[in-house]
Amino acid sequence: MTSQPPWPPEGPSPQWSQSWPPHPVPQPQRSSADIAVSIVALVVTALMGAGAALMGLFLLAFLDHCPPATCSIDGAVTAVGTALLIALGMGVAGLVATVVLLVRRKRAWPFAVATLALCALTLVLGMVAYVAAVGG
């Protein structure tokens, strides 16, 4: 049986650094402003989505006085449901992307703010589609 050299190797060697164990690579500092803006934007996005879902529920619940000549109940349900589902999907994707970037200590606030803006735009377009469907 062959004798193995000691681990870690003793004495100077060009393969090994001067100190053992090697020092970890320093992590970049987290910006507290980045964390705060990201959290606030994601919380506002969640609250906006919850408010839009509640408003959509009430808009559809009180749709009984819709004149059949100019109103499409199916179109209204589709507009509200589609807008909420798309906004939910974008919100979850933005949340995951923001958390991953925060964990990696990279700048995350642009993703959180973009998530907020895209969800707001989706909900506004859903409201426009709802108004068009009910003939308003």
N, C-alpha and C positions, 0 to 999 in steps of 0.2 A: 504494500500500500504506500502511495506517495504522500509525502507530507505537504499539506496545503499551507500557503503563507497566511500569517495572522490577518484577521479582518478587523478593523481597517488596517491597511499596511502600515508597518512601523517605519519610521525614518523618512527622509526626504525622497520624494518620487515625483517625476514630472507629471504623472497622471492625476495626482491628488493636490487639492489646495492646501494651504498652510494650516488651515484650521479644520478640525473634524468635530462634530458633524458640520457640513456646510450650512451657512446661514441662509434662511429663507429669503426669497425675493420680497422686498418690501411692497406692501399693497398700497395703491394710490388712496389718498384720503377721500372719504365720502363727503360730498358737499351737502350741508344741512339744508341749503336752499333748494337743491335738486330734490332731496327727499320730501321736503315740505310741499313743494309745488306739485310733485307727482302724486302724493297722497291726497292733497286737496282736489286736484283735477279728477282723480279716480272716484273720490267720494261724491263730488258734484255730478259726475257721470252716472253713478249708481242712483243717486237721489232723483236725477232728471228722468232716468229710465223708469223708476218706480212711479213717479208722478205721471209720466206719459201713459203707463199701463193703467193706472187708476182713471185717468181722464178718458182713455180709449174705452174702458169698460163702461163708464157713464155715458159716453157718446153713443155707444151701441145699445145700451139698455133703454135709453129714451129716444129711440129711433122709430117709435110706433106711429107718429104723425107724419110720416114721409109720403108725399104724393107719388103714386106708382108711375105717373107719366114722366116725371123728371128724376126719380130716385131709384137707385139700385142698392138694395140692402146687401146683396152678395158683394157688390163692389166696395161698399163701406166696410164690411167685415174683412174682405181681402186687403184693403188699404191699411186698416188698423193692424191686423195680424201680421202682415208682411213687414210693415215698418218696425213693429216691436221685435219681431224675430231677427231682422237684419241688425237692428241696433243692439240687441242682446249678443249676437255673435261677434259684432265688432267690439263691444265692451269687454267681452271675455278675452278676445284676442289681444286687445290693448292692455288689459290687466296682466296677462301672462307675459307679454313682451316687456312691459314696464318692470315687473318684478324680476324677470331674468336679468335685465340690464342693471337694476339696483344691486342684485346679488353679485354680479360681475364687476361692480363698482364703476360702471360707465354712466354717462349722462343719460337719464331716463325721462326727464320732464318733457322733451319734445314729443315722445310717444304718448304720454299721458294726456297732454294738451290736444294732440291730434285725435286721440280717441274721443275726447270730449267734443271736439268740433265735428268729427264725422258722425257721431251719434246724434248730436243736435241737428245736423243737416238731414240725416235720415228721418228723424222724427218730424221735422218741418215738411219734408217732401211727403211723408205719410199723411200729414194733416191736409196738405194741398190735395192729395189724391182722395181723401175722405170727403172734402168739400166738393170736389168735382163729382164724386159718386152720388152724393145726396142732392145734387143740383143746387147748391148754395151759392 
